[in-house]
Amino acid sequence: YMWIMSNRLGSYYCFEPTRSGSVIEEKIKNFEGVTVTDGYAAYNRLKMYEKIEQAFCWAHVRRKFTDIESNYSEVKEILDDIDELFEIEGRAVAFEELKILRELESKPIVDKIRTWLFENHPKARRESALRNAIEYTLKLWTGLIVFLKNVDVPMSNNEAERTIRHSVV
């Protein structure tokens, strides 16, 4: 399995025989700061480290809803809102501008998404794909909103995932 850790300065790749959380523990044992991951259970080990704040990836949340869009027309609203969050991110040309955009434009959209999740959760049939997508998002909520308070944190781990392609090619 390929593991990747990246930041603005570069990427670190390693191949490991497992996807176990023990790999994460070994690689980040001295790290302090914010990580951005998807909701893969192995990343739960990051919670053990007081000096690590875990943020979660909005692109992975979005994928949970795009995967079910053909069967649940009501997810169009949340997808449009998530797309708008990414559009806002793309407009900023400097961190100070991004901070302002997040406060003034992204925060109200995130609040709207949270409301949508809580309104639609009771309506979603148990064991349905819609309920699973909503519960995935709610489970990660605390980490999904980290980007709002820390301008250095991206909304997704897309950049890290894109760099994986370099080693494959």
C-alpha positions in Angstrom: 0.0 0.0 0.0 1.2 3.5 -0.7 1.1 6.1 2.0 1.6 9.8 1.3 2.1 12.7 3.5 2.4 16.1 2.0 2.4 19.8 2.6 3.2 22.9 0.5 6.9 22.0 0.5 6.6 18.5 -0.9 5.4 15.0 -0.5 6.7 11.9 1.3 5.8 8.5 -0.1 6.2 5.1 1.5 5.1 1.7 0.6 3.9 -0.5 3.5 2.5 -4.1 3.5 -0.6 -2.9 5.4 -3.2 -0.1 5.7 -3.2 -0.5 9.5 -3.2 2.5 11.7 0.2 1.3 13.1 1.8 2.8 10.0 0.3 6.2 10.8 1.6 6.0 14.4 5.1 5.2 13.2 5.2 7.9 10.6 3.7 10.8 12.6 4.8 10.0 16.2 6.8 13.3 16.5 4.4 15.5 14.3 2.6 18.5 15.8 -0.1 20.3 13.8 -3.1 19.6 11.7 -3.6 16.6 9.4 -6.3 16.4 6.7 -7.6 12.9 6.0 -10.6 11.1 4.8 -12.8 9.1 7.3 -10.8 5.8 6.9 -10.9 4.1 10.4 -7.1 3.7 10.6 -6.8 7.5 11.0 -8.7 7.3 14.3 -5.3 6.7 15.9 -4.5 10.3 15.3 -7.0 11.1 18.2 -4.5 9.7 20.6 -2.0 12.5 20.0 -2.7 15.8 21.9 -0.5 17.8 19.5 -2.3 16.7 16.4 -5.6 18.2 15.3 -7.5 16.1 12.7 -9.3 17.9 9.9 -11.3 16.0 7.4 -11.7 16.2 3.6 -14.7 17.8 2.1 -14.0 16.1 -1.3 -14.5 12.7 0.3 -17.8 14.0 1.9 -18.9 15.3 -1.5 -18.1 11.9 -3.1 -20.4 10.2 -0.6 -23.3 12.3 -1.9 -22.4 12.2 -5.6 -22.3 8.4 -5.4 -26.0 8.4 -4.4 -27.2 11.4 -6.4 -29.0 9.3 -9.0 -31.2 7.8 -6.4 -31.7 10.7 -4.0 -32.5 14.0 -5.8 -32.6 15.8 -2.5 -28.7 15.7 -2.3 -28.5 18.2 -5.1 -28.8 21.0 -2.5 -25.9 19.8 -0.4 -23.8 19.1 -3.5 -24.4 22.6 -4.7 -23.4 24.0 -1.3 -20.2 21.9 -1.2 -19.3 23.0 -4.7 -19.8 26.6 -3.7 -17.4 26.1 -0.8 -14.7 24.9 -3.3 -15.5 27.8 -5.6 -15.0 30.3 -2.7 -11.6 28.7 -2.0 -10.6 29.1 -5.6 -11.3 32.8 -5.6 -8.7 33.7 -2.9 -5.3 34.8 -4.2 -3.8 35.3 -0.7 -4.2 33.8 2.7 -5.6 37.0 4.2 -8.3 37.1 1.5 -9.0 33.5 2.1 -9.5 34.1 5.8 -12.0 36.8 5.0 -13.9 34.8 2.4 -14.1 31.8 4.8 -15.5 34.0 7.6 -18.0 35.9 5.4 -19.0 33.4 2.8 -18.0 29.9 3.7 -19.1 29.9 7.3 -22.8 30.6 6.4 -22.7 27.8 3.8 -21.2 25.4 6.3 -24.0 26.3 8.8 -26.5 25.7 6.0 -25.0 22.3 5.3 -25.2 21.3 9.0 -28.8 22.3 9.2 -29.6 20.3 6.0 -27.9 17.2 7.6 -29.9 17.5 10.8 -33.1 18.1 8.9 -32.6 15.2 6.5 -31.2 12.6 8.9 -34.5 11.7 10.5 -36.2 11.5 7.1 -33.6 9.1 5.7 -34.5 5.5 5.9 -32.3 3.4 8.2 -29.6 1.5 6.4 -30.1 3.7 3.3 -27.2 5.1 1.3 -28.6 8.6 2.1 -28.5 8.0 5.8 -25.0 6.5 5.5 -23.8 9.6 3.7 -25.4 11.9 6.3 -24.0 9.9 9.2 -20.5 9.9 7.6 -20.6 13.6 7.4 -21.9 14.2 10.9 -19.3 11.8 12.4 -16.5 13.9 10.8 -18.1 17.3 11.5 -15.7 18.6 14.1 -12.8 18.0 11.7 -14.7 19.2 8.6 -15.0 22.7 10.1 -11.3 23.1 11.1 -10.6 24.9 7.8 -12.9 27.7 8.9 -10.7 28.6 11.9 -7.3 27.9 10.4 -6.4 29.5 7.1 -3.5 27.1 6.6 -5.8 24.1 6.5 -7.1 23.1 3.0 -10.7 22.0 2.6 -9.6 18.7 1.1 -6.6 16.3 0.8 -7.0 16.4 -3.0 -3.5 17.7 -3.5 -2.0 14.8 -1.6 -4.1 12.3 -3.5 -3.1 13.9 -6.8 0.5 13.5 -6.0 0.1 9.8 -5.6 -0.4 9.6 -9.4 3.2 10.8 -9.9 4.6 7.6 -8.3 2.1 5.4 -10.2 3.1 6.9 -13.5 
